[in-house]
Amino acid sequence: MKILFAMDILDGVVVHGYKGKRYQYKPLDWGLAHTVIPHEYIRELRIKYPYLADLNRIEGKGNNDKAIFSCKNEAETIYVNRGARGPEDALKEPGIKNVLSTETYRGDTSGYGSFDLFSIVVKDGKALPGGEDPSRILKENSDFGFEAYNILNLSSVGAEDSMGGLDLESLRDACDSELFYGGGVTGMDDLYRLKNAGFDGVIIATAVHKGNIPLEIVQRGEL
């Protein structure tokens, strides 16, 4: 199972995400890294697969393109959610995997061939923005050629709530492709639960900063 490390970037620095309440996000200056500058943060922690979220662009309030491009050579691969609203928003650069999120894109997914990961953002058990069943969205978009799919449980981000009670097994059954999960992973027991349920990747951060998951797993990039 692939291990991705979440990095929310707001106004050029790494911030700590909590339940999607972005107006409360503050610089992550209490964690394992001694810096909040994104490329320095990756270099210090030796993260193999950073998962970057450009919160400014997701919210439609500027962008962090300079910070993101500075990260490109600091890891084997970086995943980037920059709040894509159309196919033209993909970053066609070596070493970057583009994330398409249900929170921001509109229309159907058939025109997004430059995107690698399709992320279904879930809040209170329902997919954003329309409140659909995330399992149904997985099934409806399974034939569009994405490399992998992701369930981002926004209600559980940073909350360490053992994934907020989502029916992980049903979600896994709804997807015939590679499936990742992010949000509320508390420790090693949760990682093994996801692995045993058949998930192919997981996005973590808070549990690592708090010492509940060893940093070495993030540096290795797999479990």
Residue, then its C-alpha position, 0 to 999 in steps of 0.5 A: m500500500k502506497i503512503l502519501f503525505a498530505m501537505d496543505i499549502l496556504d499563502g505559500v506555507v504548510v498549514h495544519g488541516y482540520k475537518g475542512k475548516r480552512y478559515q481556522y488553518k494555521p502554519l504547521d509549526w508544531g510538527l516534525a519539521h523545523t520549517v513551513i516552507p514547502h520544498e524545505y519541509i519535504r527535503e527535511l522530512r524526506i517525504k517520498y510521495p507528497y500530496l499537495a493541496d493548493l488551498n488558495r486555488i481551491e478557494g479561488k483566492g490566488n495560487n501557490d504555483k511558485a511553492i508547488f514548482s519548488c517542490k517538484n525536484e524534492a521527491e520521487t513524485i508529487y501529487v497536486n490538487r490545485g482546485a482544477r475547474g477545467p482540463e486546462d488546469a493540469l500541470k503537464e510536468p514530469g514528476i507531477k501527478n494531477v488530482l481532479s477533485t469533486e469539490t471544484y471540477r464541473g461537468d463530467t470527467s471524460g475530458y480530463g485525460s491529463f489527470d491521474l487521480f480522481s478524488i471524491v471529497v466526502k463531508d458527513g458521509k456525502a460527496l461534495p458538492g451535491g451530497e451524493d453517495p460516494s460509492r455511486i460516484l466511484k462506479e459512475n466514473s470508473d471507466f474514464g481511465f484515471e490511474a487511481y481514485n481517492i476518498l478524501n474524508l474532509s470531515s475527518v482530516g486532522a481529527e484522528d477519528s479512525m476515519g469517521g465511521l465510513d463503510l470502507e469495505s463498501l467503498r472498496d467494493a465500488c471501485d475496480s481500480e486502485l483506490f486511496y483513502g485520506g482523512g482521520v487515520t489515527g495510527m497503525d491499526d487504521l493503516y492495517r485496516l485499510k490495507n486489509a480492506g484492499f486499499d492501494g494507498v493512504i494519505i496521512a499527516t497528523a498521526v505522523h506529526k504526533g508520533n502515532i505512525p513512524l516517519e520511516i513509513v512515509q520516507r519509504g512510501e509504502l506499507 
